[in-house]
Amino acid sequence: AVIGIGPGESFWRSPEASHFIRAAETIVGYKPYLDQLASEIKDKELYKGKLGEEVRRTNYALEQAAAGKRVALISSGDAGIYALASLVFELIEQTNDQRWTQISIEVVPGISALQAVASRVGAPLGNDFCAISLSDLMTPKTTILNRLEAAAKGDFVVALYNPQSKRRRQMLNT
């Protein structure tokens, strides 16, 4: 199961996410996200990764699932929005390992940051909107700038993801 645990507090987590976490034998995720689940996963096999190790964590989760274990691969927010669900399917598509193609995958949605923030600031996403990541790690800066310009021309409310990181601070100044 690829699970979105929401934006932090347990009350933001869906009952379905909690169910899949309880059912898993192996929990895989970025260390700070697993730390948020500490009391719920203390008796489970854990694989805590670092920031930037998304491919390594996902490969590990797929290997464990292919070996027959019930695995929960943890993302913050929603697993399908700038998170690990798409990476899972990309890696399965790229693999020559037939075991991976036989894994039953469940994507468990979570509350995304854009939903959480919108609810707290007065529902600005009540009409057409878009989400744009400012991370240029996998998307060229020119593509990001073109998307921002198109969204502005289209009069969209824009939810910005990944505005900066330790290595990347310039996009907000562009």
Backbone as a printed PyTorch tensor [residue, N CA C, xyz], in Angstrom:
tensor([[[  0.8540,  -1.1790,   0.0000],
         [  0.0000,   0.0000,   0.0000],
         [  0.8920,   1.2310,   0.0000]],

        [[  0.5650,   2.1740,  -0.8670],
         [  1.2470,   3.4650,  -0.8930],
         [  0.2940,   4.4190,  -0.1970]],

        [[  0.7080,   4.9420,   0.9580],
         [ -0.2200,   5.6110,   1.8670],
         [  0.1480,   7.0680,   2.0700]],

        [[ -0.8220,   7.9380,   1.8540],
         [ -0.6820,   9.3420,   2.2130],
         [ -1.2040,   9.5330,   3.6240]],

        [[ -0.3560,  10.0720,   4.4990],
         [ -0.7580,  10.2190,   5.9130],
         [ -1.2250,  11.6280,   6.2490]],

        [[ -1.4370,  12.4390,   5.2190],
         [ -1.9130,  13.7890,   5.4800],
         [ -0.7970,  14.7280,   5.8710]],

        [[ -1.1620,  15.9290,   6.3350],
         [ -0.1640,  16.9610,   6.6070],
         [  0.4510,  16.9310,   8.0050]],

        [[  0.3110,  15.8760,   8.7340],
         [  1.0300,  15.8190,  10.0050],
         [  0.2890,  15.1830,  11.1470]],

        [[ -0.6440,  15.8740,  11.7130],
         [ -1.3390,  15.3720,  12.8990],
         [ -2.2050,  14.1580,  12.5690]],

        [[ -2.3350,  13.2510,  13.5180],
         [ -3.0860,  12.0140,  13.2730],
         [ -4.5430,  12.2700,  12.9130]],

        [[ -5.1320,  13.3720,  13.3970],
         [ -6.5280,  13.6340,  13.0730],
         [ -6.7200,  14.0170,  11.6050]],

        [[ -5.6370,  14.3120,  10.8770],
         [ -5.7120,  14.5800,   9.4450],
         [ -5.6170,  13.2830,   8.6320]],

        [[ -5.3880,  12.1650,   9.2740],
         [ -5.1950,  10.8820,   8.5920],
         [ -6.5290,  10.1620,   8.4120]],

        [[ -6.7090,   9.5490,   7.2600],
         [ -7.9570,   8.8420,   6.9970],
         [ -7.9880,   7.5040,   7.7390]],

        [[ -9.1760,   7.0290,   8.0580],
         [ -9.2940,   5.6940,   8.6610],
         [ -8.7180,   4.6040,   7.7470]],

        [[ -8.8580,   4.7650,   6.4390],
         [ -8.2980,   3.7810,   5.5080],
         [ -6.7730,   3.7380,   5.6220]],

        [[ -6.1370,   4.9030,   5.7210],
         [ -4.6800,   4.9360,   5.8870],
         [ -4.2770,   4.2310,   7.1760]],

        [[ -4.9760,   4.5210,   8.2600],
         [ -4.6690,   3.8710,   9.5430],
         [ -4.8490,   2.3570,   9.4460]],

        [[ -5.8890,   1.9180,   8.7450],
         [ -6.1310,   0.4810,   8.5620],
         [ -4.9490,  -0.1860,   7.8630]],

        [[ -4.4840,   0.4030,   6.7480],
         [ -3.3820,  -0.2000,   6.0010],
         [ -2.0760,  -0.1520,   6.7820]],

        [[ -1.8870,   0.8670,   7.5820],
         [ -0.6830,   0.9340,   8.4250],
         [ -0.7220,  -0.1880,   9.4590]],

        [[ -1.8780,  -0.3780,  10.0960],
         [ -2.0100,  -1.4680,  11.0850],
         [ -1.7930,  -2.8330,  10.4450]],

        [[ -2.2580,  -3.0180,   9.2170],
         [ -2.1820,  -4.3150,   8.5420],
         [ -0.7890,  -4.6440,   8.0200]],

        [[  0.0590,  -3.6500,   7.8660],
         [  1.3850,  -3.8650,   7.2700],
         [  2.3260,  -4.5560,   8.2380]],

        [[  3.2070,  -5.3600,   7.6730],
         [  4.2980,  -5.9630,   8.4380],
         [  5.5320,  -5.0640,   8.3920]],

        [[  5.7380,  -4.4380,   7.2330],
         [  6.9100,  -3.6110,   6.9860],
         [  6.4480,  -2.2020,   6.6380]],

        [[  7.0470,  -1.2150,   7.2930],
         [  6.7270,   0.1810,   7.0580],
         [  7.9720,   0.8460,   6.4770]],

        [[  7.7960,   1.5290,   5.3380],
         [  8.9100,   2.1690,   4.6470],
         [  8.5720,   3.6380,   4.4620]],

        [[  9.5190,   4.5150,   4.8010],
         [  9.2510,   5.9340,   4.6000],
         [ 10.4090,   6.8220,   5.0020]],

        [[ 10.2360,   8.0790,   4.7230],
         [ 11.1630,   9.1340,   5.1340],
         [ 11.0960,   9.2250,   6.6600]],

        [[ 12.2400,   9.2670,   7.3180],
         [ 12.3020,   9.1830,   8.7750],
         [ 11.3420,  10.1310,   9.5020]],

        [[ 11.2760,  11.4340,   9.1570],
         [ 10.3430,  12.3050,   9.8840],
         [  8.8770,  11.8830,   9.7620]],

        [[  8.4960,  11.2930,   8.6250],
         [  7.1140,  10.8320,   8.4790],
         [  6.8640,   9.6210,   9.3650]],

        [[  7.8480,   8.7250,   9.4300],
         [  7.6860,   7.5500,  10.2950],
         [  7.7120,   7.9450,  11.7600]],

        [[  8.4600,   8.9840,  12.0880],
         [  8.4680,   9.4740,  13.4700],
         [  7.0750,   9.9410,  13.8870]],

        [[  6.2890,  10.4890,  12.9510],
         [  4.9210,  10.9070,  13.2530],
         [  4.0240,   9.7150,  13.5910]],

        [[  4.4160,   8.5330,  13.1100],
         [  3.6190,   7.3200,  13.3210],
         [  4.1850,   6.4410,  14.4320]],

        [[  5.1510,   6.9350,  15.1750],
         [  5.9410,   6.1120,  16.0950],
         [  5.1070,   5.1900,  16.9740]],

        [[  4.0640,   5.6890,  17.5980],
         [  3.2940,   4.8470,  18.5220],
         [  2.5060,   3.7630,  17.7820]],

        [[  2.2230,   3.9800,  16.5150],
         [  1.4210,   3.0100,  15.7530],
         [  2.2670,   1.9570,  15.0460]],

        [[  3.5650,   2.1900,  14.9270],
         [  4.4020,   1.2730,  14.1500],
         [  5.5470,   0.6830,  14.9610]],

        [[  5.4890,   0.8160,  16.2640],
         [  6.6310,   0.4060,  17.0990],
         [  6.9440,  -1.0910,  17.0260]],

        [[  5.9580,  -1.9240,  16.6830],
         [  6.1860,  -3.3680,  16.6260],
         [  6.3650,  -3.8880,  15.1980]],

        [[  6.6550,  -3.0060,  14.2790],
         [  6.7650,  -3.3770,  12.8740],
         [  8.2150,  -3.2830,  12.4070]],

        [[  8.5070,  -3.9910,  11.3150],
         [  9.8010,  -3.8380,  10.6710],
         [  9.8100,  -2.4760,   9.9890]],

        [[ 10.8440,  -1.6760,  10.2520],
         [ 10.9040,  -0.3160,   9.7160],
         [ 12.0960,  -0.1310,   8.7920]],

        [[ 11.8700,   0.6320,   7.7410],
         [ 12.9460,   1.0890,   6.8740],
         [ 12.7920,   2.5950,   6.8020]],

        [[ 13.6710,   3.3000,   7.5150],
         [ 13.6100,   4.7610,   7.5650],
         [ 14.6640,   5.3320,   6.6360]],

        [[ 14.2060,   6.0730,   5.6360],
         [ 15.1230,   6.6620,   4.6800],
         [ 15.3360,   8.1410,   4.9110]],

        [[ 16.2930,   8.6610,   4.1670],
         [ 16.6110,  10.0810,   4.2360],
         [ 15.9720,  10.8150,   3.0580]],

        [[ 15.9380,  12.1230,   3.1560],
         [ 15.4770,  12.9630,   2.0630],
         [ 16.3600,  12.7180,   0.8460]],

        [[ 15.7580,  12.5770,  -0.3140],
         [ 16.4990,  12.3190,  -1.5330],
         [ 16.6550,  10.8430,  -1.8500]],

        [[ 16.2210,   9.9800,  -0.9520],
         [ 16.3380,   8.5370,  -1.1640],
         [ 15.0080,   7.9020,  -1.5880]],

        [[ 14.1840,   8.6640,  -2.3040],
         [ 12.8600,   8.1690,  -2.6770],
         [ 12.9270,   6.8990,  -3.5210]],

        [[ 13.8380,   6.8630,  -4.4800],
         [ 13.9600,   5.6720,  -5.3310],
         [ 14.4210,   4.4850,  -4.4970]],

        [[ 15.3810,   4.6930,  -3.6340],
         [ 15.8830,   3.6070,  -2.7830],
         [ 14.7660,   3.0710,  -1.8790]],

        [[ 14.0040,   3.9740,  -1.2660],
         [ 12.9080,   3.5330,  -0.3870],
         [ 11.8560,   2.7610,  -1.1770]],

        [[ 11.5210,   3.2650,  -2.3430],
         [ 10.4930,   2.6210,  -3.1540],
         [ 10.9640,   1.2620,  -3.6540]],

        [[ 12.1980,   1.1740,  -4.0890],
         [ 12.7620,  -0.1300,  -4.4900],
         [ 12.7080,  -1.1230,  -3.3370]],

        [[ 13.0730,  -0.6670,  -2.1490],
         [ 13.0430,  -1.5420,  -0.9790],
         [ 11.6200,  -2.0320,  -0.7150]],

        [[ 10.6570,  -1.1160,  -0.7580],
         [  9.2600,  -1.4870,  -0.5220],
         [  8.7880,  -2.5080,  -1.5560]],

        [[  9.1340,  -2.2950,  -2.8150],
         [  8.7290,  -3.2270,  -3.8640],
         [  9.3950,  -4.5870,  -3.6820]],

        [[ 10.6550,  -4.6030,  -3.2880],
         [ 11.3420,  -5.8770,  -3.0300],
         [ 10.6690,  -6.6380,  -1.8900]],

        [[ 10.3300,  -5.9220,  -0.8250],
         [  9.6740,  -6.5730,   0.3090],
         [  8.2970,  -7.1170,  -0.0880]],

        [[  7.5490,  -6.3300,  -0.8580],
         [  6.2300,  -6.7810,  -1.3170],
         [  6.3690,  -7.9850,  -2.2500]],

        [[  7.3640,  -7.9690,  -3.1230],
         [  7.5860,  -9.0950,  -4.0320],
         [  7.9570, -10.3660,  -3.2660]],

        [[  8.5500, -10.1900,  -2.0890],
         [  8.8940, -11.3320,  -1.2350],
         [  7.6990, -11.8170,  -0.4250]],

        [[  6.5510, -11.1660,  -0.5970],
         [  5.3390, -11.6310,   0.0640],
         [  4.9430, -10.8900,   1.3230]],

        [[  5.6580,  -9.8460,   1.6670],
         [  5.3190,  -9.0850,   2.8710],
         [  4.2350,  -8.0530,   2.5810]],

        [[  3.4490,  -7.7470,   3.6160],
         [  2.4820,  -6.6450,   3.5330],
         [  3.2450,  -5.3690,   3.8870]],

        [[  3.3560,  -4.4760,   2.9140],
         [  4.2090,  -3.2990,   3.0390],
         [  3.3680,  -2.0330,   2.9730]],

        [[  3.7180,  -1.0730,   3.8230],
         [  3.1480,   0.2730,   3.7440],
         [  4.2800,   1.2240,   3.3900]],

        [[  4.1660,   1.8460,   2.2200],
         [  5.1180,   2.8650,   1.7850],
         [  4.4730,   4.2100,   2.0910]],

        [[  5.0770,   4.9610,   2.9820],
         [  4.4640,   6.1490,   3.5610],
         [  4.9080,   7.4260,   2.8560]],

        [[  3.9120,   8.2610,   2.5380],
         [  4.1390,   9.6120,   2.0180],
         [  3.4150,  10.5820,   2.9320]],

        [[  3.8600,  11.8120,   2.9480],
         [  3.0560,  12.8260,   3.6230],
         [  1.9600,  13.2530,   2.6560]],

        [[  1.0100,  14.0150,   3.1370],
         [ -0.0490,  14.5210,   2.2730],
         [ -0.7910,  13.4080,   1.5730]],

        [[ -0.9700,  13.5560,   0.2650],
         [ -1.6080,  12.5460,  -0.5670],
         [ -0.5160,  11.8350,  -1.3540]],

        [[ -0.5180,  10.5170,  -1.3450],
         [  0.5430,   9.7320,  -1.9900],
         [  0.6040,   9.9490,  -3.4940]],

        [[ -0.4670,  10.4710,  -4.0750],
         [ -0.4990,  10.6700,  -5.5150],
         [ -0.2030,  12.0920,  -5.9600]],

        [[  0.0280,  13.0040,  -5.0320],
         [  0.3090,  14.3990,  -5.3840],
         [  1.7390,  14.7200,  -4.9500]],

        [[  2.6310,  14.8220,  -5.9200],
         [  4.0560,  15.0770,  -5.6520],
         [  4.6030,  14.1200,  -4.5970]],

        [[  4.2260,  12.8530,  -4.7210],
         [  4.6470,  11.8820,  -3.7100],
         [  5.0380,  10.5670,  -4.3880]],

        [[  4.9280,   9.4580,  -3.6730],
         [  5.5430,   8.2180,  -4.1180],
         [  4.6930,   7.3290,  -5.0060]],

        [[  3.3990,   7.5440,  -5.1030],
         [  2.5640,   6.6300,  -5.8940],
         [  3.0160,   6.5680,  -7.3480]],

        [[  3.2750,   7.7210,  -7.9560],
         [  3.6970,   7.6940,  -9.3620],
         [  5.0520,   7.0080,  -9.5140]],

        [[  5.9430,   7.2080,  -8.5600],
         [  7.2570,   6.5540,  -8.6250],
         [  7.1110,   5.0340,  -8.5550]],

        [[  6.2130,   4.5450,  -7.7260],
         [  5.9830,   3.1010,  -7.6360],
         [  5.6400,   2.5420,  -9.0160]],

        [[  4.6760,   3.1560,  -9.6800],
         [  4.2460,   2.6440, -10.9710],
         [  5.3080,   2.8360, -12.0470]],

        [[  6.0840,   3.9130, -11.9750],
         [  7.1820,   4.1140, -12.9290],
         [  8.2350,   3.0210, -12.7780]],

        [[  8.5990,   2.7110, -11.5340],
         [  9.6200,   1.6870, -11.3040],
         [  9.1230,   0.3080, -11.7150]],

        [[  7.8640,   0.0070, -11.4690],
         [  7.3130,  -1.2830, -11.9050],
         [  7.3360,  -1.3670, -13.4260]],

        [[  6.9880,  -0.2880, -14.0980],
         [  6.9740,  -0.2710, -15.5640],
         [  8.3790,  -0.4490, -16.1370]],

        [[  9.3860,   0.0570, -15.4480],
         [ 10.7620,   0.0010, -15.9420],
         [ 11.4720,  -1.3080, -15.6170]],

        [[ 10.9150,  -2.0910, -14.7180],
         [ 11.6330,  -3.2680, -14.2280],
         [ 11.5540,  -4.4500, -15.1910]],

        [[ 12.5340,  -5.3030, -15.0760],
         [ 12.5100,  -6.6010, -15.7420],
         [ 12.1360,  -7.6950, -14.7540]],

        [[ 11.8700,  -7.3090, -13.5130],
         [ 11.5460,  -8.2640, -12.4590],
         [ 10.0510,  -8.5900, -12.5090]],

        [[  9.7200,  -9.7440, -12.9940],
         [  8.3190, -10.1560, -13.1290],
         [  7.5930, -10.1890, -11.7900]],

        [[  8.3290, -10.4040, -10.7070],
         [  7.6870, -10.4210,  -9.3820],
         [  7.0480,  -9.0750,  -9.0900]],

        [[  7.7020,  -7.9820,  -9.4870],
         [  7.1670,  -6.6450,  -9.2260],
         [  5.8620,  -6.4130,  -9.9760]],

        [[  5.7660,  -6.9630, -11.1710],
         [  4.5500,  -6.7520, -11.9610],
         [  3.3640,  -7.5330, -11.4060]],

        [[  3.6220,  -8.4520, -10.4960],
         [  2.5560,  -9.2600,  -9.8890],
         [  2.0670,  -8.6950,  -8.5570]],

        [[  2.7100,  -7.6550,  -8.0630],
         [  2.3430,  -7.0710,  -6.7680],
         [  0.9980,  -6.3650,  -6.8940]],

        [[  0.1480,  -6.6060,  -5.9360],
         [ -1.1210,  -5.8790,  -5.8630],
         [ -0.8630,  -4.5650,  -5.1350]],

        [[ -1.0840,  -3.4450,  -5.8180],
         [ -0.7930,  -2.1230,  -5.2680],
         [ -2.0970,  -1.4310,  -4.8800]],

        [[ -2.1460,  -0.9150,  -3.6760],
         [ -3.2450,  -0.0590,  -3.2200],
         [ -2.6710,   1.3310,  -2.9960]],

        [[ -3.2750,   2.3380,  -3.5990],
         [ -2.8830,   3.7210,  -3.3350],
         [ -3.9490,   4.2930,  -2.4100]],

        [[ -3.5230,   4.6650,  -1.2140],
         [ -4.4340,   5.1570,  -0.1790],
         [ -4.3080,   6.6780,  -0.1070]],

        [[ -5.3630,   7.3970,  -0.4920],
         [ -5.2560,   8.8540,  -0.5290],
         [ -5.1320,   9.4670,   0.8590]],

        [[ -4.5470,  10.6280,   0.8580],
         [ -4.4360,  11.4030,   2.0800],
         [ -4.8650,  12.8320,   1.8130]],

        [[ -4.9550,  13.5950,   2.8450],
         [ -5.2750,  15.0150,   2.6970],
         [ -3.9970,  15.7260,   2.2760]],

        [[ -4.0610,  16.4150,   1.1520],
         [ -2.8780,  17.1060,   0.6390],
         [ -2.6890,  18.4390,   1.3520]],

        [[ -1.4970,  18.9820,   1.2130],
         [ -1.2080,  20.2980,   1.7800],
         [ -2.1320,  21.3490,   1.1890]],

        [[ -2.4120,  21.2570,  -0.1220],
         [ -3.2780,  22.2780,  -0.7160],
         [ -4.6870,  22.2080,  -0.1430]],

        [[ -5.1840,  21.0270,   0.1610],
         [ -6.5010,  20.9040,   0.7860],
         [ -6.4800,  21.4360,   2.2130]],

        [[ -5.4460,  21.0890,   2.9640],
         [ -5.3610,  21.5170,   4.3650],
         [ -5.2650,  23.0340,   4.4650]],

        [[ -4.3890,  23.6280,   3.6610],
         [ -4.2210,  25.0770,   3.7100],
         [ -5.5020,  25.7740,   3.2550]],

        [[ -6.1050,  25.2890,   2.1800],
         [ -7.3390,  25.9120,   1.6760],
         [ -8.4310,  25.9110,   2.7380]],

        [[ -8.5340,  24.8280,   3.4870],
         [ -9.5750,  24.7750,   4.5200],
         [ -9.3120,  25.7630,   5.6420]],

        [[ -8.0480,  26.0360,   5.9010],
         [ -7.6860,  26.9340,   6.9970],
         [ -7.7560,  28.4170,   6.6220]],

        [[ -7.6220,  28.7270,   5.3290],
         [ -7.5810,  30.1390,   4.9200],
         [ -8.8330,  30.6100,   4.1910]],

        [[ -9.8730,  29.8030,   4.1890],
         [-11.1270,  30.2800,   3.6230],
         [-11.5050,  29.7250,   2.2730]],

        [[-11.0540,  28.5360,   1.9440],
         [-11.4620,  27.8070,   0.7460],
         [-11.1970,  28.5350,  -0.5730]],

        [[ -9.9900,  29.0080,  -0.8340],
         [ -9.7120,  29.6860,  -2.1020],
         [ -9.7140,  28.7460,  -3.3110]],

        [[ -9.8450,  27.4510,  -3.0970],
         [ -9.8430,  26.4970,  -4.2040],
         [-11.2650,  26.1240,  -4.6020]],

        [[-12.2060,  27.0130,  -4.3480],
         [-13.6080,  26.7480,  -4.6540],
         [-13.9470,  26.8570,  -6.1170]],

        [[-12.9940,  27.2350,  -6.9350],
         [-13.2000,  27.3470,  -8.3670],
         [-12.0130,  26.6660,  -9.0480]],

        [[-11.7850,  26.9430, -10.3120],
         [-10.6670,  26.3110, -11.0100],
         [ -9.3410,  26.7100, -10.3750]],

        [[ -8.4560,  25.7320, -10.2330],
         [ -7.1490,  25.9720,  -9.6410],
         [ -6.1660,  24.9730, -10.2210]],

        [[ -4.8900,  25.1870,  -9.9370],
         [ -3.8700,  24.2240, -10.3250],
         [ -2.7920,  24.1870,  -9.2500]],

        [[ -2.0190,  23.1340,  -9.2830],
         [ -0.8720,  22.9930,  -8.3940],
         [  0.3700,  22.9350,  -9.2810]],

        [[  1.3770,  23.6980,  -8.9020],
         [  2.6280,  23.7280,  -9.6590],
         [  3.7770,  23.5800,  -8.6750]],

        [[  4.6490,  22.6230,  -8.9580],
         [  5.8430,  22.4450,  -8.1490],
         [  6.9450,  23.3490,  -8.6760]],

        [[  7.6220,  24.0240,  -7.7840],
         [  8.7550,  24.8750,  -8.1540],
         [ 10.0820,  24.1180,  -8.1210]],

        [[ 10.0270,  22.8190,  -7.8670],
         [ 11.2580,  22.0290,  -7.8470],
         [ 11.7480,  21.7850,  -9.2630]],

        [[ 12.9820,  22.1880,  -9.5090],
         [ 13.5680,  21.9600, -10.8160],
         [ 14.5330,  20.7710, -10.8130]],

        [[ 14.3660,  19.8760,  -9.8570],
         [ 15.2110,  18.6850,  -9.8090],
         [ 14.8910,  17.7440, -10.9660]],

        [[ 13.6190,  17.6560, -11.3550],
         [ 13.2300,  16.7630, -12.4470],
         [ 12.4960,  17.4970, -13.5740]],

        [[ 12.1690,  18.7530, -13.3630],
         [ 11.4750,  19.5530, -14.3670],
         [ 12.3240,  20.7910, -14.6540]],

        [[ 12.6110,  21.0580, -15.9130],
         [ 13.4390,  22.2340, -16.2310],
         [ 12.7880,  23.5390, -15.7470]],

        [[ 13.6390,  24.4570, -15.3100],
         [ 13.1710,  25.7500, -14.8200],
         [ 12.3100,  26.4620, -15.8580]],

        [[ 12.6700,  26.4010, -17.1240],
         [ 11.8850,  27.0730, -18.1650],
         [ 10.4720,  26.4970, -18.2580]],

        [[ 10.3340,  25.2030, -18.0680],
         [  9.0070,  24.5630, -18.0900],
         [  8.1730,  25.0670, -16.9180]],

        [[  8.7860,  25.1600, -15.7470],
         [  8.0810,  25.6450, -14.5570],
         [  7.6180,  27.0900, -14.7790]],

        [[  8.5060,  27.9220, -15.2870],
         [  8.1380,  29.3220, -15.5350],
         [  7.0210,  29.4300, -16.5790]],

        [[  7.0600,  28.5980, -17.6070],
         [  5.9860,  28.5850, -18.6090],
         [  4.6500,  28.1860, -17.9840]],

        [[  4.6800,  27.2180, -17.0950],
         [  3.4510,  26.7790, -16.4170],
         [  2.8880,  27.8850, -15.5360]],

        [[  3.7750,  28.5630, -14.8200],
         [  3.3200,  29.6660, -13.9670],
         [  2.6810,  30.7790, -14.8100]],

        [[  3.3100,  31.1070, -15.9270],
         [  2.7690,  32.1450, -16.7990],
         [  1.4110,  31.7180, -17.3670]],

        [[  1.2960,  30.4760, -17.7880],
         [  0.0280,  29.9830, -18.3400],
         [ -1.0740,  29.9940, -17.2850]],

        [[ -0.7400,  29.6220, -16.0620],
         [ -1.7320,  29.6350, -14.9810],
         [ -2.1900,  31.0570, -14.6880]],

        [[ -1.2500,  31.9910, -14.6950],
         [ -1.6070,  33.3920, -14.4610],
         [ -2.4990,  33.9220, -15.5880]],

        [[ -2.1750,  33.5840, -16.8170],
         [ -2.9990,  34.0130, -17.9510],
         [ -4.3900,  33.3930, -17.8940]],

        [[ -4.4730,  32.1940, -17.3630],
         [ -5.7550,  31.4980, -17.2530],
         [ -6.5530,  31.8970, -16.0340]],

        [[ -6.0200,  32.7910, -15.2190],
         [ -6.6860,  33.2770, -14.0100],
         [ -6.9650,  32.1650, -13.0000]],

        [[ -6.0190,  31.2490, -12.8880],
         [ -6.1440,  30.1590, -11.9300],
         [ -5.6140,  30.5780, -10.5620]],

        [[ -6.2490,  30.0880,  -9.5130],
         [ -5.6140,  30.0930,  -8.1980],
         [ -4.5230,  29.0360,  -8.2950]],

        [[ -3.3290,  29.3420,  -7.8060],
         [ -2.2100,  28.4180,  -7.9350],
         [ -1.7170,  28.0150,  -6.5530]],

        [[ -1.6680,  26.7200,  -6.3300],
         [ -1.0490,  26.1770,  -5.1240],
         [  0.3930,  25.8360,  -5.4850]],

        [[  1.3370,  26.4850,  -4.8320],
         [  2.7480,  26.2510,  -5.1110],
         [  3.2930,  25.1780,  -4.1700]],

        [[  3.9040,  24.1690,  -4.7480],
         [  4.5680,  23.1170,  -3.9780],
         [  6.0670,  23.2810,  -4.1350]],

        [[  6.8080,  22.8130,  -3.1470],
         [  8.2680,  22.7840,  -3.1890],
         [  8.8850,  24.1370,  -3.5470]],

        [[  8.5250,  25.1990,  -2.8260],
         [  9.0420,  26.5150,  -3.1870],
         [ 10.5540,  26.6380,  -3.0320]],

        [[ 11.1230,  25.8740,  -2.0920],
         [ 12.5750,  25.9020,  -1.9290],
         [ 13.0160,  24.6750,  -1.1520]],

        [[ 14.3010,  24.4340,  -1.1850],
         [ 14.9040,  23.3500,  -0.4210],
         [ 16.2700,  23.8180,   0.0490]],

        [[ 16.9900,  22.9540,   0.7300],
         [ 18.3300,  23.3260,   1.1910],
         [ 19.2410,  23.6510,   0.0200]],

        [[ 19.0910,  22.9170,  -1.0830],
         [ 19.9540,  23.1240,  -2.2550],
         [ 19.3790,  24.1310,  -3.2380]],

        [[ 18.1040,  24.3730,  -3.1870],
         [ 17.4390,  25.1700,  -4.2100],
         [ 16.6150,  26.2610,  -3.5500]],

        [[ 17.0870,  27.5050,  -3.7030],
         [ 16.4140,  28.6360,  -3.0480],
         [ 16.0110,  29.7420,  -4.0200]],

        [[ 16.3740,  29.6210,  -5.2890],
         [ 16.2270,  30.7320,  -6.2090],
         [ 14.8710,  30.8500,  -6.8850]],

        [[ 14.0300,  29.8250,  -6.9460],
         [ 12.8020,  29.8900,  -7.7350],
         [ 11.8350,  30.9870,  -7.2550]],

        [[ 11.7630,  31.2320,  -5.9850],
         [ 10.8620,  32.2750,  -5.4950],
         [ 11.3650,  33.6690,  -5.8580]],

        [[ 12.6250,  33.7870,  -6.1860],
         [ 13.2000,  35.0770,  -6.5590],
         [ 13.1440,  35.3340,  -8.0560]],

        [[ 12.6560,  34.3440,  -8.8270],
         [ 12.6460,  34.4550, -10.2840],
         [ 11.5220,  35.3450, -10.7600]]])
